[in-house]
Amino acid sequence: MPICAKCSNDVKKVYDCDHTNLEEYCVECYTELHYYLTEKNTEDVNC
């Protein structure tokens, strides 16, 4: 089973992208990262 690069848990499926530096993240860590990026971008627009 793959291991998440962020939380080190064994998971069934992993995801990667430019935001993870192509490291494999589980769905929870991947979603959390993109949520954070979305919120950060939203705050920048409101400033």
TISE-612544 format. One line per 3 residues: their letters; for each residue x, y, z of N, C-alpha, C. Coordinates in Angstrom, 1 decimal. Atoms other than C-alpha are relative to their C-alpha. Layout:
<sites>
A	X/Y/Z/X/Y/Z/X/Y/Z ~ ... .
</sites>
This chain:
<sites>
MPI	0.8/-1.2/0.0/0.0/0.0/0.0/0.9/1.2/0.0 ~ -0.8/-1.2/0.0/1.2/3.5/-0.7/0.0/0.7/1.4 ~ -0.1/-0.8/-1.3/2.2/5.8/2.2/0.0/1.5/-0.3 .
CAK	0.2/-1.4/0.2/1.2/9.4/2.4/1.3/0.7/0.5 ~ -1.3/-0.7/-0.3/4.3/11.7/2.4/-0.2/1.0/1.1 ~ 0.2/-1.0/-1.0/2.7/14.2/4.8/-0.3/-0.7/1.4 .
CSN	0.4/0.6/-1.3/1.0/12.0/7.5/0.6/-1.4/0.2 ~ -0.6/1.3/0.0/2.9/8.7/6.8/-0.9/-1.1/0.3 ~ 1.0/1.1/-0.1/-0.3/6.6/6.9/0.0/-0.8/-1.2 .
DVK	0.3/0.9/1.2/-0.8/3.6/4.7/-1.4/0.3/-0.5 ~ 1.3/-0.4/0.6/-3.6/4.5/2.3/-0.2/-0.8/-1.2 ~ 0.4/0.7/1.2/-5.4/2.9/-0.6/0.4/0.7/-1.2 .
KVY	-0.3/-0.8/1.2/-4.8/5.8/-3.0/0.7/1.3/0.4 ~ -0.7/-1.3/-0.2/-2.5/8.8/-3.2/-0.2/0.9/-1.2 ~ 0.1/-1.0/1.0/-2.6/12.0/-5.1/1.3/0.9/0.0 .
DCD	-1.1/-0.9/0.0/0.1/14.3/-6.3/-0.2/1.1/-1.0 ~ 0.1/-1.1/0.9/0.5/17.6/-8.1/1.1/1.0/0.2 ~ -1.0/-1.0/-0.2/2.7/20.7/-8.4/0.0/0.5/1.5 .
HTN	0.1/-0.6/-1.3/1.5/21.9/-5.0/0.6/-0.9/1.1 ~ -0.6/1.0/-0.9/2.7/18.7/-3.3/1.5/-0.3/-0.4 ~ -1.3/0.3/0.5/6.0/18.9/-5.1/0.2/-1.4/-0.6 .
LEE	0.1/1.4/0.6/4.9/15.6/-6.8/0.2/-1.1/1.1 ~ 0.0/1.0/-1.0/5.0/13.9/-3.4/-1.4/-0.6/0.1 ~ 1.3/0.7/-0.1/2.1/11.4/-2.8/-0.7/0.3/1.3 .
YCV	0.8/-0.3/-1.2/-0.5/12.6/-0.4/-1.3/-0.8/0.0 ~ 1.3/0.6/-0.1/-3.6/10.8/0.9/-1.1/1.0/-0.3 ~ 1.1/-1.0/0.4/-7.0/12.3/0.1/-0.2/1.0/1.1 .
ECY	0.2/-1.0/-1.1/-7.3/14.0/3.5/1.1/1.1/0.0 ~ -1.1/-1.0/0.1/-3.9/15.7/3.3/0.0/0.8/-1.3 ~ 0.1/-0.7/1.3/-4.4/16.6/-0.4/-1.1/1.0/0.1 .
TEL	1.2/-0.9/-0.1/-7.8/18.1/0.3/0.3/1.1/0.9 ~ -0.3/-1.1/-0.9/-6.5/20.0/3.3/1.0/1.0/-0.6 ~ -1.0/-0.9/0.7/-3.6/21.4/1.3/-0.7/0.9/-1.0 .
HYY	0.7/-0.8/1.0/-5.9/22.6/-1.5/-1.0/0.9/0.6 ~ 0.9/-0.9/-0.8/-8.4/24.0/1.0/0.8/1.2/0.5 ~ -0.9/-1.1/-0.5/-5.6/26.0/2.6/0.4/1.0/-1.2 .
LTE	-0.4/-0.9/1.1/-4.4/27.3/-0.8/-1.2/0.8/-0.5 ~ 1.2/-0.8/0.4/-8.0/28.3/-1.8/-0.3/1.1/1.0 ~ 0.3/-1.0/-1.0/-8.6/30.1/1.5/1.1/1.1/-0.1 .
KNT	-1.1/-0.9/0.0/-5.2/31.8/1.2/-0.2/1.0/-1.2 ~ 0.2/-0.8/1.2/-6.0/33.0/-2.4/-1.2/0.9/0.2 ~ 1.2/-0.8/-0.2/-9.4/34.2/-1.3/0.3/1.2/0.9 .
EDV	-0.4/-1.1/-0.9/-7.9/36.3/1.6/0.8/1.0/-0.8 ~ -0.8/-1.0/0.7/-5.4/37.9/-0.8/-0.9/0.9/-0.9 ~ 0.9/-0.8/0.8/-8.3/39.0/-3.1/-0.7/1.0/0.8 .
NC	0.7/-0.9/-0.8/-10.1/40.6/-0.3/0.8/1.1/0.7 ~ -0.9/-1.0/-0.6/-7.1/42.7/0.9/0.0/1.2/-0.9 .
</sites>
